[in-house]
Amino acid sequence: MRAVQEGSRWMVTLDDGEDVIGTLTTLAEERHLRAAAVLFGIGMFQRATFGYWNGSEYRPGELTVPHEVVALHGTIAEADGHPSIHLHGAAAGPDHRLVGGHLLRATVGILLELAIETFPGRVFGRPLVESRGLRMLDLEPGPSP
C-alpha cells in the first residue's frame, strides 16, 4: 500500500494480493482515521465476496475469477475503539456483467486506487443498533480524543 495526504484528502493505492479491508483498517489505525468517506475506488479484484442484506443477515456471493472494480465507496468510522471499514461496490466480470453489494472481503488483483476524504477532529461511531441487527453510522458521537 502507498498513501499520500494533502490536507484532508488521501490517495491510496493497494497492490496485487493485498487484503482490501485489512489494509484499509491498518491505514486507519496507523493514521488515526476515525471519520472519513471513501469517495471512490477503481481497479481489480482477484477474489471478492459481496453481501446482500436480507433483513437479518448478509447473503454472501463469491467472485472466484478476477473482476474489474467499477465502483467502490463507503465510510471509515470507529466501533468498539477500533477502525470500522464499511464499503459497497460493483465489479464487472469477463462477461461484462456487474455484481455488487456490501463488500465483505476482497483481494486486490494488480492494483486498486482509492480516494478518501477525512473529517479532521471528528470521530464517527458505528454502534450496533439492536432493532436492526446492524452497526449503523453515528455522525455525532463526539470530538476525537
C-alpha positions as CSV (number, residue, x, y, z in Angstrom):
1,M,0.0,0.0,0.0
2,R,1.0,3.5,-0.7
3,A,-0.7,6.6,0.6
4,V,-0.3,10.3,0.1
5,Q,-2.2,13.0,2.1
6,E,-3.0,16.6,1.0
7,G,-5.0,18.4,3.7
8,S,-8.0,16.2,4.5
9,R,-7.7,14.2,1.3
10,W,-5.8,10.9,0.7
11,M,-5.0,9.0,-2.4
12,V,-4.2,5.4,-1.7
13,T,-3.0,2.5,-3.9
14,L,-3.2,-1.1,-2.9
15,D,-1.1,-3.7,-4.7
16,D,-1.7,-7.2,-6.1
17,G,-2.6,-9.7,-3.4
18,E,-3.4,-7.1,-0.6
19,D,-6.5,-7.6,1.5
20,V,-8.7,-4.6,0.9
21,I,-10.5,-4.4,4.3
22,G,-7.4,-5.4,6.3
23,T,-5.1,-2.9,4.5
24,L,-7.6,0.0,4.9
25,T,-8.1,-1.0,8.6
26,T,-4.3,-0.8,9.1
27,L,-4.1,2.6,7.3
28,A,-7.0,3.9,9.5
29,E,-5.3,2.6,12.7
30,E,-1.8,3.9,11.9
31,R,-3.1,7.4,10.7
32,H,-5.8,7.7,13.3
33,L,-8.6,7.9,10.7
34,R,-11.9,7.6,12.5
35,A,-14.2,9.9,10.4
36,A,-13.8,9.5,6.6
37,A,-15.6,8.9,3.4
38,V,-14.2,6.5,0.8
39,L,-15.1,8.6,-2.3
40,F,-14.2,6.1,-5.0
41,G,-12.2,3.1,-5.8
42,I,-11.2,1.6,-9.1
43,G,-9.0,-1.3,-10.1
44,M,-9.2,-5.1,-10.0
45,F,-10.2,-7.8,-7.5
46,Q,-8.6,-11.2,-7.7
47,R,-11.3,-12.5,-5.5
48,A,-14.2,-10.9,-3.6
49,T,-17.2,-11.6,-1.5
50,F,-20.2,-9.2,-1.7
51,G,-23.1,-9.4,0.7
52,Y,-26.7,-8.7,0.2
53,W,-28.6,-7.8,3.4
54,N,-31.8,-9.8,3.5
55,G,-33.2,-8.1,6.7
56,S,-31.5,-10.3,9.2
57,E,-28.1,-11.3,7.7
58,Y,-25.8,-10.8,4.7
59,R,-26.2,-13.4,2.0
60,P,-22.7,-13.8,0.5
61,G,-21.9,-14.0,-3.2
62,E,-18.4,-15.2,-4.1
63,L,-16.4,-13.9,-7.0
64,T,-13.8,-16.5,-7.8
65,V,-12.4,-15.1,-11.0
66,P,-10.8,-11.6,-11.4
67,H,-13.3,-8.7,-11.8
68,E,-12.8,-5.1,-12.7
69,V,-13.8,-2.7,-9.9
70,V,-16.1,-0.1,-11.5
71,A,-17.3,1.4,-8.2
72,L,-16.2,1.3,-4.6
73,H,-17.2,3.7,-1.9
74,G,-18.1,3.8,1.8
75,T,-17.1,5.2,5.2
76,I,-14.5,4.8,7.9
77,A,-15.7,5.1,11.5
78,E,-14.9,3.7,14.9
79,A,-16.6,0.6,16.5
80,D,-15.5,-0.6,19.9
81,G,-12.4,1.5,19.9
82,H,-11.1,0.3,16.5
83,P,-11.5,1.4,12.9
84,S,-14.6,0.1,11.2
85,I,-14.5,0.0,7.3
86,H,-17.9,-0.1,5.5
87,L,-17.7,-0.4,1.8
88,H,-20.1,-1.1,-1.0
89,G,-19.1,-1.7,-4.6
90,A,-19.7,-3.1,-8.0
91,A,-17.4,-5.2,-10.2
92,A,-17.6,-6.5,-13.8
93,G,-16.5,-9.9,-14.8
94,P,-15.2,-11.3,-18.0
95,D,-18.8,-11.5,-19.3
96,H,-19.2,-7.7,-18.6
97,R,-22.0,-8.3,-16.1
98,L,-22.0,-6.3,-12.9
99,V,-22.2,-7.8,-9.5
100,G,-22.0,-5.9,-6.2
101,G,-23.3,-5.1,-2.7
102,H,-21.7,-4.8,0.7
103,L,-18.0,-5.7,0.4
104,L,-17.4,-8.5,3.0
105,R,-13.8,-9.3,1.8
106,A,-11.7,-8.8,-1.3
107,T,-8.1,-9.4,-2.5
108,V,-6.6,-6.9,-4.9
109,G,-5.7,-8.0,-8.4
110,I,-3.0,-5.9,-10.0
111,L,-4.0,-2.6,-8.4
112,L,-6.7,-0.7,-6.5
113,E,-6.8,3.1,-6.4
114,L,-8.8,4.9,-3.7
115,A,-9.7,8.5,-2.8
116,I,-10.5,9.2,0.8
117,E,-11.8,12.4,2.4
118,T,-11.3,12.8,6.1
119,F,-13.2,14.9,8.7
120,P,-10.3,16.2,10.9
121,G,-11.2,16.5,14.6
122,R,-14.2,14.2,14.3
123,V,-14.9,10.6,15.2
124,F,-17.8,8.8,13.5
125,G,-19.2,6.0,15.5
126,R,-20.6,2.7,14.3
127,P,-22.7,1.3,17.2
128,L,-24.8,-1.8,17.0
129,V,-28.5,-0.9,16.6
130,E,-30.2,-3.9,18.1
131,S,-33.5,-3.3,16.5
132,R,-31.9,-3.5,13.0
133,G,-29.3,-6.1,13.8
134,L,-26.7,-3.8,12.1
135,R,-23.9,-1.4,13.1
136,M,-25.0,1.9,11.7
137,L,-23.1,5.2,11.2
138,D,-23.4,7.7,14.0
139,L,-22.2,11.2,12.9
140,E,-22.4,12.8,16.3
141,P,-20.6,10.6,18.9
142,G,-18.3,13.4,19.8
143,P,-15.0,15.0,19.0
144,S,-11.8,13.0,18.6
145,P,-9.8,12.4,21.8
